[in-house]
Amino acid sequence: MINKFEKQLEKWNGGVLRGAQAKLARLLQVSTATVALWATGKRRPSKGYVAQMAQLFGLDEFYIMRLFTPATTYPEVNPLSPLPALRDAQTPENTYTADNPATQSNSVSVPLLSAVPLLYPDLTGCEITEWWTLPRQRAQGGKYLLELDNALWLIKPTHEFLDGKKMLISAKGSFLVVQVQGATLLQGNGQTLPTDQAQAHGLAVLKISYIV
C-alpha cells in the first residue's frame, strides 16, 4: 500500500510510480536517498523543498506539507548499523570541526557531494547538494558523504591503503568502495584488483543503506 506522498508522485509522473522518486530527486537537485527517506516517512522535507514541490506539482504548500507524516524520532537508516539523530541541515549549522578541541557540539554536519573531491580539502568543482547532521561519535572523522551503489558512504580522506578496511578508490576511470586485503582490493562482485592499479581516496567509515 502506497502512502499519500507516493500517490502524489505517481499522479505527477503520469500514473507511474516507478522512477518518480529519481525524477523528483534530479529536479530538486538532492540525492535519491533523501527522496526515499521522505517517501518512507523517516524524514520530512525542509520548507524550501516543500515550496519547490508545490510548484512542480501545481499545488499549494499547505497541501504538500500534509503529504508527510510528522517525524517525532529519527530513523535507524541501516538496521545493522543504527544511526540515531540523522537529519537534514540545509545550512551547515554544525560545520565539521573535529580538529578544533574547543568544539563542544555532540553533532557534526558533513556535505553530501556530487563528486569525489580529488584535492580534499579543496572542494573546487564539487557541488555540495545538501548537508547531513550526524552524531560526532558515529562520524569517526568522516568529512563528506558520497552516493555510490545505492548507498551513502561517509568518507574520511586518506591516500593510504589500510589493510582490512573498506576504502573509496579510483581505478580505470571509476570510483568504487572496496575491501582492502593486503595488496589486493576485493570488489563487491567478487573480482580483485592489485593496489598498485588503483588510487586510494578515503576510508569508508559508515555505510547508510536505503531503498529506492
ROSE-4610 file (N, C-alpha, C; in Angstrom, 1 decimal, always signed):
// ROSE-4610
residu = [M/M/M/I/I/I/N/N/N/K/K/K/F/F/F/E/E/E/K/K/K/Q/Q/Q/L/L/L/E/E/E/K/K/K/W/W/W/N/N/N/G/G/G/G/G/G/V/V/V/L/L/L/R/R/R/G/G/G/A/A/A/Q/Q/Q/A/A/A/K/K/K/L/L/L/A/A/A/R/R/R/L/L/L/L/L/L/Q/Q/Q/V/V/V/S/S/S/T/T/T/A/A/A/T/T/T/V/V/V/A/A/A/L/L/L/W/W/W/A/A/A/T/T/T/G/G/G/K/K/K/R/R/R/R/R/R/P/P/P/S/S/S/K/K/K/G/G/G/Y/Y/Y/V/V/V/A/A/A/Q/Q/Q/M/M/M/A/A/A/Q/Q/Q/L/L/L/F/F/F/G/G/G/L/L/L/D/D/D/E/E/E/F/F/F/Y/Y/Y/I/I/I/M/M/M/R/R/R/L/L/L/F/F/F/T/T/T/P/P/P/A/A/A/T/T/T/T/T/T/Y/Y/Y/P/P/P/E/E/E/V/V/V/N/N/N/P/P/P/L/L/L/S/S/S/P/P/P/L/L/L/P/P/P/A/A/A/L/L/L/R/R/R/D/D/D/A/A/A/Q/Q/Q/T/T/T/P/P/P/E/E/E/N/N/N/T/T/T/Y/Y/Y/T/T/T/A/A/A/D/D/D/N/N/N/P/P/P/A/A/A/T/T/T/Q/Q/Q/S/S/S/N/N/N/S/S/S/V/V/V/S/S/S/V/V/V/P/P/P/L/L/L/L/L/L/S/S/S/A/A/A/V/V/V/P/P/P/L/L/L/L/L/L/Y/Y/Y/P/P/P/D/D/D/L/L/L/T/T/T/G/G/G/C/C/C/E/E/E/I/I/I/T/T/T/E/E/E/W/W/W/W/W/W/T/T/T/L/L/L/P/P/P/R/R/R/Q/Q/Q/R/R/R/A/A/A/Q/Q/Q/G/G/G/G/G/G/K/K/K/Y/Y/Y/L/L/L/L/L/L/E/E/E/L/L/L/D/D/D/N/N/N/A/A/A/L/L/L/W/W/W/L/L/L/I/I/I/K/K/K/P/P/P/T/T/T/H/H/H/E/E/E/F/F/F/L/L/L/D/D/D/G/G/G/K/K/K/K/K/K/M/M/M/L/L/L/I/I/I/S/S/S/A/A/A/K/K/K/G/G/G/S/S/S/F/F/F/L/L/L/V/V/V/V/V/V/Q/Q/Q/V/V/V/Q/Q/Q/G/G/G/A/A/A/T/T/T/L/L/L/L/L/L/Q/Q/Q/G/G/G/N/N/N/G/G/G/Q/Q/Q/T/T/T/L/L/L/P/P/P/T/T/T/D/D/D/Q/Q/Q/A/A/A/Q/Q/Q/A/A/A/H/H/H/G/G/G/L/L/L/A/A/A/V/V/V/L/L/L/K/K/K/I/I/I/S/S/S/Y/Y/Y/I/I/I/V/V/V]
num = [1/1/1/2/2/2/3/3/3/4/4/4/5/5/5/6/6/6/7/7/7/8/8/8/9/9/9/10/10/10/11/11/11/12/12/12/13/13/13/14/14/14/15/15/15/16/16/16/17/17/17/18/18/18/19/19/19/20/20/20/21/21/21/22/22/22/23/23/23/24/24/24/25/25/25/26/26/26/27/27/27/28/28/28/29/29/29/30/30/30/31/31/31/32/32/32/33/33/33/34/34/34/35/35/35/36/36/36/37/37/37/38/38/38/39/39/39/40/40/40/41/41/41/42/42/42/43/43/43/44/44/44/45/45/45/46/46/46/47/47/47/48/48/48/49/49/49/50/50/50/51/51/51/52/52/52/53/53/53/54/54/54/55/55/55/56/56/56/57/57/57/58/58/58/59/59/59/60/60/60/61/61/61/62/62/62/63/63/63/64/64/64/65/65/65/66/66/66/67/67/67/68/68/68/69/69/69/70/70/70/71/71/71/72/72/72/73/73/73/74/74/74/75/75/75/76/76/76/77/77/77/78/78/78/79/79/79/80/80/80/81/81/81/82/82/82/83/83/83/84/84/84/85/85/85/86/86/86/87/87/87/88/88/88/89/89/89/90/90/90/91/91/91/92/92/92/93/93/93/94/94/94/95/95/95/96/96/96/97/97/97/98/98/98/99/99/99/100/100/100/101/101/101/102/102/102/103/103/103/104/104/104/105/105/105/106/106/106/107/107/107/108/108/108/109/109/109/110/110/110/111/111/111/112/112/112/113/113/113/114/114/114/115/115/115/116/116/116/117/117/117/118/118/118/119/119/119/120/120/120/121/121/121/122/122/122/123/123/123/124/124/124/125/125/125/126/126/126/127/127/127/128/128/128/129/129/129/130/130/130/131/131/131/132/132/132/133/133/133/134/134/134/135/135/135/136/136/136/137/137/137/138/138/138/139/139/139/140/140/140/141/141/141/142/142/142/143/143/143/144/144/144/145/145/145/146/146/146/147/147/147/148/148/148/149/149/149/150/150/150/151/151/151/152/152/152/153/153/153/154/154/154/155/155/155/156/156/156/157/157/157/158/158/158/159/159/159/160/160/160/161/161/161/162/162/162/163/163/163/164/164/164/165/165/165/166/166/166/167/167/167/168/168/168/169/169/169/170/170/170/171/171/171/172/172/172/173/173/173/174/174/174/175/175/175/176/176/176/177/177/177/178/178/178/179/179/179/180/180/180/181/181/181/182/182/182/183/183/183/184/184/184/185/185/185/186/186/186/187/187/187/188/188/188/189/189/189/190/190/190/191/191/191/192/192/192/193/193/193/194/194/194/195/195/195/196/196/196/197/197/197/198/198/198/199/199/199/200/200/200/201/201/201/202/202/202/203/203/203/204/204/204/205/205/205/206/206/206/207/207/207/208/208/208/209/209/209/210/210/210/211/211/211/212/212/212]
x = [+0.8/+0.0/+0.9/+0.6/+1.4/+0.8/+1.7/+1.2/+0.8/+0.4/-0.1/+1.0/+2.2/+3.3/+3.5/+3.5/+3.8/+2.6/+1.4/+0.2/+0.4/+0.9/+1.1/+2.2/+3.3/+4.4/+3.9/+3.1/+2.5/+1.7/+0.8/-0.1/+0.8/+1.8/+2.7/+3.5/+3.8/+4.6/+3.8/+2.6/+1.8/+1.2/+0.9/+0.3/+1.3/+2.6/+3.6/+4.5/+4.5/+5.3/+6.7/+7.0/+8.4/+9.2/+10.3/+11.2/+10.8/+9.6/+9.2/+10.1/+10.6/+11.5/+12.8/+13.4/+14.6/+14.4/+13.3/+12.9/+12.8/+12.1/+12.0/+13.3/+14.2/+15.5/+16.3/+16.3/+17.0/+16.5/+15.2/+14.7/+14.9/+15.0/+15.2/+16.7/+17.5/+19.0/+19.3/+18.7/+19.0/+19.3/+19.8/+20.1/+18.8/+18.9/+17.7/+17.5/+18.5/+18.4/+17.4/+17.6/+16.7/+15.3/+15.0/+13.6/+13.0/+13.9/+13.5/+13.1/+13.8/+13.5/+12.3/+12.0/+10.8/+9.6/+9.8/+8.7/+8.3/+9.3/+9.1/+8.7/+8.6/+8.2/+9.3/+10.5/+11.6/+12.2/+12.0/+12.4/+11.4/+11.3/+10.4/+11.3/+10.8/+11.5/+11.5/+12.5/+12.5/+11.5/+11.2/+10.2/+10.6/+11.9/+12.4/+12.0/+12.2/+11.8/+10.3/+9.6/+8.1/+7.6/+8.2/+7.9/+8.2/+9.3/+9.7/+8.7/+8.3/+7.4/+6.0/+5.6/+4.3/+4.3/+5.4/+5.4/+5.4/+6.2/+6.3/+4.9/+4.3/+3.0/+1.8/+2.0/+0.9/-0.1/+0.4/-0.4/+0.1/-0.7/-0.2/+0.7/+1.5/+2.5/+1.8/+0.7/+0.0/-0.4/-0.9/-1.3/-0.1/+1.1/+2.3/+2.7/+2.7/+3.1/+2.3/+1.0/+0.1/+0.4/+1.2/+1.6/+2.5/+3.1/+4.2/+3.8/+4.0/+3.7/+4.7/+4.3/+5.2/+6.2/+7.5/+8.5/+8.9/+8.6/+8.9/+10.2/+10.8/+12.0/+12.8/+14.1/+15.0/+15.2/+15.3/+15.3/+16.6/+16.5/+17.7/+17.8/+18.7/+18.7/+19.2/+20.1/+20.6/+20.4/+19.5/+19.2/+20.4/+21.4/+22.6/+23.6/+23.4/+24.3/+23.5/+22.8/+21.8/+22.5/+21.9/+22.5/+21.4/+21.4/+20.4/+20.7/+19.7/+19.8/+20.3/+20.0/+20.4/+19.3/+19.7/+18.7/+19.3/+18.5/+19.0/+19.3/+20.3/+20.6/+20.9/+19.9/+20.0/+21.1/+21.5/+22.7/+23.7/+25.0/+26.0/+26.1/+25.0/+25.0/+26.0/+26.4/+27.4/+28.6/+29.1/+30.1/+31.2/+31.7/+32.6/+33.8/+34.1/+35.2/+35.9/+36.0/+36.7/+38.1/+38.7/+40.1/+40.3/+39.1/+39.1/+38.7/+39.7/+39.4/+38.4/+38.2/+37.3/+35.8/+35.6/+34.2/+33.6/+32.4/+31.7/+30.5/+30.1/+28.9/+29.0/+27.9/+27.9/+27.6/+27.3/+26.9/+27.8/+27.9/+28.7/+27.9/+28.1/+27.4/+28.4/+28.1/+29.0/+28.3/+29.0/+28.3/+28.1/+27.0/+26.8/+27.3/+28.3/+28.9/+28.5/+28.5/+28.1/+29.3/+30.5/+31.7/+32.8/+33.7/+34.8/+35.8/+36.1/+37.0/+38.4/+39.0/+40.3/+41.4/+41.2/+42.2/+41.7/+41.0/+40.5/+41.6/+41.3/+40.0/+39.5/+40.2/+39.8/+38.6/+37.4/+36.2/+35.8/+36.8/+36.5/+36.1/+34.9/+34.4/+33.5/+33.3/+32.4/+31.2/+30.1/+28.9/+28.4/+28.1/+27.5/+26.0/+25.4/+24.0/+23.1/+23.6/+22.9/+23.9/+23.4/+24.2/+23.4/+24.2/+23.6/+24.3/+23.5/+24.0/+24.0/+25.2/+25.4/+26.0/+25.7/+26.4/+27.9/+28.6/+30.1/+30.7/+30.2/+30.8/+30.7/+29.6/+29.4/+30.2/+30.5/+31.2/+32.6/+33.2/+34.6/+35.6/+35.4/+36.4/+36.0/+34.8/+34.4/+34.1/+34.5/+34.4/+33.3/+32.9/+31.9/+31.2/+30.0/+29.2/+29.2/+29.2/+29.1/+28.0/+27.3/+26.3/+26.9/+27.1/+27.7/+26.9/+26.5/+25.9/+24.7/+23.8/+22.5/+22.8/+23.8/+24.0/+24.8/+24.8/+25.6/+26.8/+28.0/+29.2/+29.8/+30.1/+30.8/+32.3/+33.0/+34.4/+35.3/+36.4/+37.4/+38.6/+39.0/+40.0/+41.4/+41.9/+43.3/+43.8/+45.0/+45.6/+46.4/+46.3/+47.0/+46.0/+46.4/+45.6/+45.7/+44.6/+44.6/+44.0/+44.9/+44.6/+43.4/+42.4/+41.3/+40.1/+40.3/+39.3/+38.6/+37.3/+36.7/+37.1/+37.4/+38.0/+37.4/+37.4/+37.0/+38.2/+38.1/+39.3/+38.8/+39.8/+39.5/+40.4/+39.8/+40.5/+39.8/+40.6/+40.1/+39.0/+39.1/+38.1/+36.9/+36.8/+35.6/+36.0/+35.0/+35.1/+34.4/+35.0/+34.5/+34.7/+33.9/+34.2/+34.6/+35.8/+36.3/+36.9/+37.1/+37.7/+39.2/+40.0/+41.5/+41.9/+42.6/+43.2/+44.6/+45.5/+46.9/+47.1/+47.7/+48.0/+46.9/+45.7/+44.6/+43.4/+42.6/+41.3/+40.2/+39.3/+38.2/+36.9/+36.4/+35.2/+34.0/+32.8/+31.6/+31.2/+31.6/+31.2/+32.1/+33.1/+34.0/+35.3/+35.4/+36.6/+37.7/+38.9/+40.0/+40.8/+41.6/+42.4/+43.6/+44.8/+46.0/+46.0/+46.5/+46.5/+47.3/+48.4/+49.2/+48.5/+47.2/+46.5/+45.3/+45.4/+44.3/+44.8/+44.0/+44.4/+43.4/+43.9/+43.1/+42.6/+41.4/+40.9/+40.3/+40.0/+39.4/+39.0/+38.9/+38.3/+36.8/+36.1/+34.7/+34.3/+34.0/+33.8/+32.3/+31.4/+30.0/+29.2/+28.4/+27.5/+26.1/+25.4/+23.9/+23.1/+22.5/+21.7/+20.3/+19.8/+18.4/+17.8/+16.5/+15.8/+15.1/+15.3/+14.6/+13.4]
y = [-1.2/+0.0/+1.3/+2.1/+3.3/+4.5/+5.4/+6.4/+7.7/+8.7/+9.9/+10.6/+10.6/+11.2/+10.4/+9.1/+8.2/+8.3/+8.4/+8.6/+9.9/+11.0/+12.2/+12.1/+11.4/+11.2/+10.4/+9.4/+8.5/+9.4/+10.2/+11.1/+12.1/+12.7/+13.6/+13.0/+11.7/+11.0/+10.3/+10.8/+10.2/+8.9/+8.7/+7.4/+6.3/+6.6/+5.5/+5.9/+5.1/+5.4/+5.1/+4.0/+3.6/+4.8/+5.1/+6.2/+7.6/+7.7/+9.0/+9.6/+8.8/+9.3/+9.9/+9.1/+9.5/+10.8/+10.9/+12.1/+13.3/+13.2/+14.3/+14.7/+13.7/+14.0/+14.8/+14.5/+15.2/+16.7/+16.9/+18.2/+19.1/+18.4/+19.2/+19.3/+18.5/+18.5/+18.0/+16.9/+16.2/+14.8/+14.0/+12.6/+11.8/+10.7/+9.8/+9.2/+9.2/+8.7/+9.7/+11.0/+11.9/+11.7/+11.6/+11.4/+10.1/+9.0/+7.7/+7.8/+8.6/+8.8/+9.6/+10.6/+11.3/+10.4/+9.5/+8.6/+7.6/+7.2/+6.2/+6.9/+8.2/+8.9/+9.0/+8.7/+8.7/+10.1/+10.9/+12.3/+13.2/+14.5/+15.4/+16.4/+16.9/+17.9/+19.2/+20.0/+21.4/+22.3/+23.5/+24.4/+24.7/+24.8/+25.2/+24.1/+22.8/+21.7/+21.6/+21.9/+21.9/+22.9/+24.1/+25.1/+24.7/+24.1/+23.6/+22.5/+21.6/+20.5/+21.1/+22.1/+22.7/+23.3/+23.9/+24.5/+23.4/+22.3/+21.2/+20.5/+20.3/+19.5/+20.4/+21.7/+22.6/+22.6/+22.5/+22.5/+23.6/+23.8/+24.8/+24.1/+24.9/+24.4/+23.7/+24.2/+23.6/+22.1/+21.9/+20.6/+19.7/+20.2/+19.4/+18.9/+19.9/+19.5/+18.4/+18.3/+17.3/+15.9/+15.9/+14.6/+13.8/+14.5/+13.9/+13.7/+12.5/+12.3/+13.0/+13.7/+14.3/+13.3/+13.7/+12.8/+13.2/+12.3/+12.6/+12.0/+11.0/+10.4/+10.2/+10.1/+9.9/+8.4/+8.0/+6.6/+5.9/+4.6/+3.7/+3.4/+4.2/+4.1/+2.7/+2.1/+0.8/+0.0/-1.0/-1.7/-2.4/-2.8/-3.4/-2.4/-1.2/-0.1/+1.1/+1.1/+2.1/+3.5/+4.5/+5.8/+6.8/+7.0/+7.9/+9.4/+10.2/+11.6/+12.0/+11.2/+11.6/+12.5/+13.6/+14.6/+15.5/+16.2/+17.2/+18.5/+19.2/+20.5/+21.4/+22.2/+22.9/+24.0/+24.4/+25.2/+24.5/+24.7/+24.0/+24.5/+24.3/+24.9/+24.3/+23.1/+22.4/+22.0/+22.9/+22.5/+21.7/+20.7/+19.7/+20.4/+20.3/+21.0/+20.0/+18.7/+17.7/+18.1/+18.9/+19.2/+20.4/+20.9/+22.0/+21.5/+21.4/+20.8/+21.6/+22.9/+23.8/+23.5/+22.8/+22.5/+21.5/+21.9/+21.1/+20.3/+20.6/+20.0/+18.5/+17.8/+16.4/+15.9/+16.8/+16.5/+17.3/+16.8/+17.4/+17.4/+18.4/+18.4/+18.1/+17.3/+16.9/+17.1/+17.5/+17.8/+16.5/+16.4/+15.3/+15.9/+15.3/+15.8/+15.0/+15.7/+15.1/+14.5/+14.7/+14.1/+14.0/+13.1/+12.9/+14.1/+14.7/+15.9/+15.3/+15.3/+14.7/+15.4/+16.7/+17.5/+18.0/+17.1/+17.5/+18.1/+19.2/+19.8/+20.8/+21.0/+21.9/+21.2/+21.9/+21.3/+21.9/+22.6/+23.2/+22.2/+22.5/+21.6/+20.5/+20.5/+19.5/+20.2/+19.9/+20.6/+20.0/+20.8/+20.4/+20.4/+19.2/+19.1/+19.4/+19.0/+19.2/+18.9/+19.2/+18.9/+17.9/+17.0/+16.0/+16.1/+16.0/+16.1/+14.7/+14.4/+13.1/+13.2/+12.2/+12.3/+12.2/+13.1/+13.1/+11.8/+11.0/+9.7/+8.8/+8.8/+7.9/+8.4/+9.7/+10.3/+9.8/+9.5/+8.9/+9.6/+10.9/+11.7/+11.8/+11.3/+11.4/+12.8/+13.2/+14.6/+14.9/+13.9/+14.1/+12.8/+12.9/+11.8/+11.7/+10.5/+10.2/+9.2/+9.3/+8.3/+7.4/+6.1/+5.1/+3.8/+3.1/+1.7/+1.7/+2.6/+2.7/+2.8/+3.5/+3.8/+5.1/+5.6/+6.8/+6.3/+6.8/+6.4/+7.6/+7.6/+8.6/+8.4/+9.3/+9.2/+10.0/+9.4/+10.1/+10.1/+11.3/+11.3/+10.7/+9.9/+9.4/+8.8/+8.9/+8.4/+7.1/+6.6/+5.3/+4.2/+3.0/+1.8/+1.2/+1.0/+0.5/-1.0/-1.9/-3.3/-3.7/-4.4/-4.9/-3.9/-2.7/-1.7/-1.5/-1.0/-0.6/+0.8/+0.9/+2.2/+2.7/+4.0/+4.6/+4.7/+4.1/+4.1/+4.5/+4.8/+5.0/+4.1/+3.5/+2.6/+2.5/+2.6/+2.6/+3.5/+4.7/+5.8/+5.7/+4.8/+4.6/+4.7/+5.1/+5.2/+4.0/+3.4/+2.2/+2.2/+1.5/+1.2/-0.3/-0.6/-2.0/-2.4/-3.6/-4.2/-4.4/-3.8/-4.0/-5.2/-6.1/-7.3/-7.4/-6.9/-6.8/-5.9/-6.5/-5.8/-6.0/-6.5/-6.8/-6.1/-5.6/-4.9/-5.9/-6.2/-7.1/-6.3/-6.4/-5.6/-6.4/-5.7/-6.3/-7.5/-7.4/-8.5/-9.7/-9.7/-10.8/-10.7/-9.7/-9.5/-8.8/-9.0/-8.5/-7.5/-6.6/-5.6/-5.4/-5.4/-5.0/-3.6/-3.3/-1.9/-1.0/-1.6/-0.7/-0.3/-0.8/-0.4/+0.6/+1.1/+1.9/+3.0/+4.0/+5.1/+5.2/+5.4/+5.5/+6.9/+7.1/+8.5/+8.7/+7.6/+7.7/+6.4/+6.5/+5.4/+5.5/+4.4/+4.4/+4.1/+5.1/+4.8/+4.4/+4.7/+4.4/+4.2/+3.2/+3.0/+3.2/+4.1/+4.3/+3.8/+2.6/+2.0/+2.6/+2.5/+3.0/+2.2/+2.3/+1.6/+2.6/+2.5/+3.5/+2.8]
z = [+0.0/+0.0/+0.0/-0.9/-1.0/-0.2/+0.3/+1.1/+0.3/+1.0/+0.3/-0.6/-0.1/-0.9/-2.2/-2.0/-3.2/-4.2/-3.7/-4.6/-5.4/-4.8/-5.5/-6.5/-6.1/-7.1/-8.3/-8.0/-9.1/-10.1/-9.5/-10.3/-11.1/-10.5/-11.1/-12.2/-12.1/-13.1/-14.1/-14.4/-15.4/-15.1/-13.8/-13.3/-13.1/-13.1/-12.9/-11.8/-10.7/-9.5/-9.8/-10.6/-10.8/-11.5/-10.9/-11.4/-11.0/-10.3/-9.9/-8.8/-7.9/-6.9/-7.5/-8.4/-9.1/-9.9/-10.5/-11.3/-10.4/-9.3/-8.4/-7.8/-7.5/-6.9/-7.9/-9.2/-10.2/-10.3/-10.3/-10.4/-9.2/-8.0/-6.8/-6.4/-7.2/-7.0/-5.6/-5.2/-4.0/-4.3/-3.3/-3.6/-3.6/-4.3/-4.3/-2.9/-2.1/-0.7/+0.1/-0.2/+0.5/+0.2/-1.1/-1.5/-1.0/-1.0/-0.5/+1.0/+1.8/+3.2/+3.4/+2.5/+2.5/+2.3/+1.3/+0.8/+1.9/+2.7/+3.8/+5.1/+5.1/+6.3/+7.4/+7.0/+8.0/+8.2/+7.2/+7.3/+6.5/+6.9/+6.3/+5.5/+4.3/+3.6/+4.3/+4.0/+4.5/+3.8/+4.4/+3.8/+2.3/+2.1/+0.7/-0.3/+0.1/-0.8/-0.9/+0.1/+0.1/-1.0/-0.9/-1.9/-3.3/-3.5/-4.9/-5.4/-4.5/-4.9/-5.1/-4.4/-4.6/-6.1/-6.5/-7.8/-8.9/-8.6/-9.6/-9.7/-8.6/-8.6/-8.9/-8.9/-9.2/-8.0/-6.8/-5.6/-4.6/-3.5/-2.6/-1.5/-0.9/+0.1/+1.3/+1.7/+2.8/+2.5/+1.3/+0.8/+0.8/+0.3/+0.2/+1.6/+2.5/+3.9/+4.5/+4.1/+4.7/+4.1/+3.0/+2.5/+3.3/+4.3/+5.1/+6.5/+7.1/+8.5/+9.4/+10.4/+11.3/+11.8/+11.8/+12.3/+13.7/+14.6/+16.0/+16.5/+15.7/+16.1/+14.8/+15.0/+13.8/+13.6/+12.3/+12.0/+12.2/+12.3/+12.1/+10.6/+9.9/+8.5/+8.0/+8.7/+8.4/+9.7/+9.7/+11.0/+11.6/+10.7/+11.2/+11.8/+11.5/+11.9/+12.3/+13.4/+13.7/+13.8/+13.2/+13.2/+13.7/+15.1/+15.6/+15.3/+15.3/+15.1/+13.7/+12.7/+11.3/+10.8/+10.2/+9.7/+8.7/+8.0/+7.0/+7.8/+7.3/+7.8/+6.5/+6.2/+4.9/+5.0/+6.1/+6.3/+7.2/+7.0/+7.8/+9.3/+10.0/+11.4/+12.3/+12.1/+12.9/+12.0/+11.2/+10.3/+11.0/+10.3/+10.9/+11.5/+12.8/+13.5/+14.4/+14.0/+14.9/+15.2/+14.4/+14.6/+15.6/+16.0/+17.0/+18.4/+19.3/+20.6/+21.4/+21.0/+21.8/+21.5/+20.4/+20.0/+20.9/+21.4/+22.4/+21.8/+20.6/+20.0/+19.9/+20.1/+20.0/+18.6/+17.7/+16.4/+15.4/+14.2/+13.1/+11.8/+11.0/+9.7/+8.6/+7.7/+6.6/+5.3/+4.3/+3.0/+2.2/+1.5/+0.5/-0.8/-1.4/-2.6/-3.8/-5.0/-6.2/-6.9/-6.4/-7.0/-5.9/-6.1/-5.2/-5.3/-4.1/-4.1/-4.2/-5.3/-5.5/-4.8/-4.5/-3.9/-2.5/-1.8/-0.5/+0.4/+1.1/+1.4/+0.4/-0.8/-1.8/-2.5/-2.4/-2.9/-4.3/-4.9/-6.2/-7.2/-7.8/-8.8/-8.3/-6.9/-6.3/-5.8/-6.3/-5.8/-4.5/-3.6/-2.3/-2.5/-2.5/-2.8/-1.5/-0.4/+0.9/+2.0/+3.2/+4.4/+5.3/+5.8/+6.7/+8.1/+9.1/+10.5/+11.2/+11.7/+12.3/+13.7/+14.6/+15.9/+15.7/+16.5/+16.3/+16.5/+17.5/+17.8/+16.6/+15.9/+14.7/+13.5/+13.4/+12.3/+12.2/+13.3/+13.3/+12.4/+12.3/+11.5/+10.0/+9.6/+8.2/+7.9/+6.6/+6.2/+5.2/+4.4/+3.4/+3.1/+2.5/+2.0/+0.5/+0.0/-1.4/-1.7/-2.8/-3.2/-4.2/-3.8/-4.7/-4.4/-5.5/-5.4/-4.5/-4.7/-3.9/-2.4/-2.1/-0.6/-0.5/+0.7/+1.0/+1.8/+1.5/+2.2/+2.9/+4.1/+4.9/+4.7/+4.2/+3.8/+4.7/+5.2/+5.9/+4.9/+4.4/+3.4/+3.8/+3.0/+3.1/+1.8/+1.5/+0.3/+0.6/+1.8/+2.1/+2.2/+1.6/+1.7/+3.1/+3.7/+5.1/+5.1/+5.5/+5.4/+6.3/+5.7/+6.4/+6.5/+5.8/+5.8/+4.5/+4.5/+3.3/+2.9/+1.6/+1.2/-0.1/-0.3/-1.6/-2.4/-3.6/-4.5/-5.9/-6.7/-8.2/-9.0/-10.0/-10.9/-12.2/-13.3/-14.6/-14.9/-14.3/-14.5/-13.7/-12.8/-11.9/-10.5/-9.7/-8.2/-7.6/-6.7/-6.0/-4.6/-3.8/-2.4/-2.3/-1.9/-1.9/-0.5/-0.4/+0.9/+0.6/+1.5/+1.3/+2.0/+1.3/+1.9/+1.4/+2.3/+1.9/+0.7/-0.4/-1.6/-2.6/-2.2/-3.1/-2.6/-3.6/-3.4/-3.8/-2.9/-3.2/-3.5/-4.7/-5.1/-4.7/-4.7/-4.3/-5.2/-6.4/-7.4/-7.3/-6.3/-6.1/-6.9/-7.8/-8.6/-7.7/-8.0/-7.3/-8.1/-7.5/-8.2/-7.3/-7.9/-7.1/-6.7/-5.5/-5.0/-5.9/-6.6/-7.5/-8.8/-9.0/-10.1/-9.7/-8.5/-8.0/-7.2/-6.9/-6.1/-4.9/-3.7/-2.5/-2.4/-2.0/-1.7/-0.3/+0.3/+1.7/+2.3/+3.6/+4.4/+4.5/+4.2/+4.3/+5.7/+6.5/+7.9/+8.2/+7.3/+7.6/+6.3/+6.2/+5.1/+5.5/+4.8/+5.0/+3.9/+4.1/+3.1/+3.0/+1.8/+1.5/+0.4/+0.3/-0.8/-1.7/-3.0/-3.9/-4.5]
